[in-house]
Amino acid sequence: MASTVRIEGISKAYTKDVPVLLPLDVEVKKGELFFLLGPSGCGKSTLLRIIAGLVTPDEGKIFFDGEDVTFLPPEKRRAAMVFQNYALWPHMTVFENVAFGPKSAGLPASKVKEKVKEALALVRMSDFAARRPPSLSGGQQQRVALARAIAVEPRVLLLDEPLSNLDAKLRDEMRLEIKRVCKEHSLTAIYVTHDRREALGMGDRIALLEGGKIRQLDTPVNLYKRPCTRFAASFLGGVNFLRGRVKGKENGLAVIETDVGTLHSANPLPVTEISSPGEKSHTVLIRPEHITVAESGDALNSFKAKYESGTFLGERSEMLFRTENGRTVEVNEDSSELREKGREYLLSVLPANVVVLED
């Protein structure tokens, strides 16, 4: 049965005075698909291995449904792990690989067979039970690894960058499959990745890590649309960072003077701006896909810029514009042809897409 996972004050350093994880607290809800996202070396894989029981923390505790499992060995805490290299036994059949866990738990043969059949059916690999892993594609092997983890009925499913060895098309397919399996089986799953598309496309919530700390914890939509810091904003996708000062409010919108002109924002302001507008310079974020290009007009939050260069990528075009004061602005447009070089256009953005960052 799926468990709630509570992490309290967990920290870890492999070398003295060089912490990999600084004390952190987080709770993963029962049945949640929870992502640990961040760059290499941020501590996300170490945290996953501590939850699995493969690494002992220096401080802190891990609880499954209120039970302290911090010092329980991996086989006692029933946290199944799916690795990026599949970790299947090549000399065993698919059936035997999936059956290994239930057999080790001492289940009778009839029950083992039942669990293996259920797990293979869930990942759509029933027809491959007699095959051996070397004869399977990467995507098929990852499905078998997932079935093996499910067959032991884990309290927590742990996934350590499971799609990193697959090509782009297979990664897209497996994202959907893993999410489907987790939701159909009501699994509590903690998933480590450095791929923002995996986290945004699959997760219920995302913990964004940097330097051993959780920098922001939120839903994919909130994390992308309302990041708190420059790091969070840039790690989640393309960005235009502007410098700006909040001048006040107008018709319920914040009025911000930026280096491309006056912009209006419908997003909540940092606390410091409520009592002292205009005194502090802030970073203003606009995503490239939120900017609209027009020949002319008088839209709110519009400014002029000349088209400089761009790349047509099929489903979208990535373009660079330059304002009169020399500010470069990146714009992404869906299914758009490139613009006329050197020509002036009107760029505009909705107030809902102008974000004032805390830092």
N, C-alpha and C positions, 0 to 999 in steps of 0.2 A: 504494500500500500504506500502511496506517495506521502512524503513527509514535508513539513515545514523545516527549513534550514535556517538556524540563527548563528551568526558569526559575531563574537564579542571580543573586541580588543586583540585580534589576531595580528601578530607581527613575526617577521623572520629576517635573519641576516645570515648568509652563508660565510661571510667574512666579517671579522670584527670591525665595527664602525662603518660598515657599508650595508645599510638595510635594503633588503629587496621589498619588504612590506612594512610599512609603518602601521601602528595600531589602527585597525579599522573595524567598523561595526556595520552589519547589514543583515537584513532578514529576507529570505526568499520564500514566497508564499507557496502553499501546497498547490500543485498542478500548474505552476508557473514556468514558462520558458524564459529563463533569466540569462542575460548575456554579460560576460566580463569582456569589455572591449578596451583596446589600447595598443600603443606601439610596442615593439619588441623591448623586453627588459623592464616593463612597467610593473611586473609582479603577478599578472593574471594567471599564468600557468602554475606558479608556485602556490597561489591561493587554492586553485583547483586540486592540486596534489595534497594540500593540507586537508581539504574536505574529504578527499578519498582515503586518507590515512597513509599515503605514500611518503609524506614529509611531516615531521613533527614541528609544530610552531615553537618559537621562543617564548611567546606569551599568548594569552587569550584562550578562548574555548570555542568549541563547535558543538551545537546542539541539533539533534534530529527530533522533532516533535517534543522538545523539552528534555530529551535524554542527552546527557553529556557523553559524547562519543570521541572527545579529543584524543584520548590515548587508547582507544580500541583499535585493534589491527584491522586492516582493510576487509578481511573476510567476515569480520564480526559486525561491521556497520552496514552491510548491504548497500553499498554505493557502487554501482556498475559504471565502468569507464569505457569510452569509445575513443581510440587513439587515431591520430592522423595516418599512421602506417598500417592500419587495420588489425595487426597483431593476430592474424589467424594462423592456425597450424596447417601447413601445406600438405602434410601426409594424411590428414583427416578429411572426410567428406564434409560438406556443408552441414548435413544433419549432425554429424559427430561433433563438429565445432560448436554448434548451438546447444547440443545436449550436454556439453562438458560441465557447465555451471549447475544445472539441476541435478546431474548425477553426483557431483561433488557434495551437494547438499543432502544426499542420502535419500532422494525421492525414489519410489518404486519405478520400474521400467515403464509401466503403463502410463504413469503420471508424467514421466520424462518425455515420452513420445507425444503426449497431448500438448505439453508446453512448447515443444519444438515445433509442432505443426501449427499452433496458434501464432507463434512468433514469426515463422517463415511466411505465413499467410498475411500477417500484418505488414510485412515489408515487401510483399509480392515476390517471394523467392521460392514458393512451394515446388515449382517444377525443377529446381536446381538442387534438391536435397542430396542427390547421389553424386553430384559433381565435387571436385576438389578445387580449392581456392586458386591455384595457378591457372586454371582454365577459365576463370571469370574475369570480366572487365573490372576496372577500378571502382566504378559505381556499384557493380554487383557485389564486390567484396565488402564495400562499406555498408551495404544493406545487410549482409550476413553478420558483420560486426555489430550492427545495431540490433539485429535479431538475437544475437548471443547475449547482449546486455539486457534486453527485455525479458528473455526467458527466465532469468533469475528473480523476476519481480522485484526490482530494486526500489528501495525507499527514495533514492536520488539517482538520477541518470546524469553522468558527467561526460561532457564532450570536449575534447582538447583539439581544437582546429581540425575537425574531422574531414573537411573538404579541401584542404590545402594541396593535396596531391592529385586532384582531379582537374580536368580541363574546364574551360569556362561554361560550355554547354552542360556538362555533367554536374557542375556545381549548382547551376540554376535548377536543374531537375531535383537534385538531392536536397536543396534547401526546402523545396515544397514537400518532399517525402518525409524529411525529419520532422518538420512542423506538423504534418498530418499525423504521423505516428505518435508524437508526444501528446497531441490533443485528443486523439481517439483513445489513447490508453491512459489519459489523465495523469501523465508523468510530471513529477517535479524534475526539471532539467536545468542544469547550469552549463552554459556553453561558452567556451573561450575562443575568441577570434580577434584578429587585427583587421578583418575585412568589414568595413562599415556597412556594406550592402547586405551582408549576412545578418548583422545585428539589427539594422533598420527594417529589413524585410521579414524577419522571423520572430523577433523578441517581443515579449509582453512588457518587459522593462530592461533597461540597459544601465550597467554601472560602468562609467568611463574612468579608466585608471591612467594615472601618470605619476611616475616617480614613487610608486608604492602607495599612493593615496587614491581614494575615489574622489575625483574632481566634480562629478555630477552624476546623479542617479535619477532617472526619469523614464517616461514612456518614449518610444522612438519619435513620435510626432513632436512632443515637447522638447526633447533633446535637440532635434534638428531645427525646429522653428524658433525655440527660445533658449539657446545656449547661454550659460552664465559667463563664460570666459572666452578669450581669443582661442585658447587651445581647443576647447570643446567645439567652437564654431568651425575652426579650420580642419579639425580631424574628421568631422562629419561630412565635409563636402566643400565644393568651391565657394569662395568668399570674396566680397569686396569690403575691405575695412576702410572706414572714413573716420576722420577726427571731427568731433562735434561738441557743441555746448548747448545745453537745454536753456531756452530763453523764456519759456512759460507754456501756457496752454491756450488753445484756440479751438472752440467748438468741440471740446472734449478730447482734442488731440494735443500731444506734446509738440511744441515748435522747436526745431533743432537747427542751429546754424552749422553747416558742414562745409568741407572743402569743395563740394560740387554745388553749393547753394543751400537755400532753406528747404528743409524737409519736415514732414509731419509724421508722427509715429502714433499708432493706436496701442502699442504695447506698454505694459506697466513699466514705470521708470525705476532705476535704482533708488534705494531709500534715501541716499544722500541728496538726490535732486529734488525731493519733495519739499525740504525746508530751505534749500539754498540753490535755486536754479541759476545757471549761468556762471557759477563760481568755479566749477570743475570741468576739465576737458574729459570727454568719454570717447570710447571706441563705438562707432556705429556700424552695424552689420547689415549688408544687403546681399542675399544670394543671387548669383548670376542669372538663374532661371526665373527670378521674380522681376526682372527688368524688361519692360516692353519698349520696342523700337517703333517709332512712327516718323512719317515725313514731316509732320508739323502738328500743332495743336496747342491747347492750353490746359492740359491735365494737371491736377494737383500733384506735387512731388515730381515735377519734370525739370529737366535741364538739358542743354545742348551739348553735343559731342560729335567729333568727326570719327568716321570709321577708319581704322588703321589696317587691320589684318584679321584673318580668321581661318578656321578649319571646318570643312564640311564632313560630318561623321555619319551621315545617313539619317539616323533617327533625330539628330540635332546638329546644330552648328554652334561652334564656340568662337566668339568674336571679341576683339579688343577695340575699344573706343577711347578717344582722348578729349578731355574737356579743354576749354579755353585757357585755364590756368595750368594745364599740363598733367592733370590727374588722369591716370589710366583706369578704365572701368571695364570689367569683364562681363559679357552678356552671353547667355545660352538661350537659343531659341529652338523649339521643336520643329523638325522637318522644314527648316528654313534654308533658302539659298543665301549665299554670302552677299553682303552689301557692296555698294560702290565705293571704292577706295578714295579717301579724301573728301567725301561728301559729308555734310553736316546733317545729323538726325536729332530727333527729340527723344530722349530716354526718360522713362517714368516708372515709378514703383508705387504700389498701394501702401497706405499708412500701416496696414496690418503686417507688412513685410519689412518694415524698418525697425530694427531691434537695437536698443541701447544696452551695451554690455556692462556688467558690474565692474570689470577692470578697465 
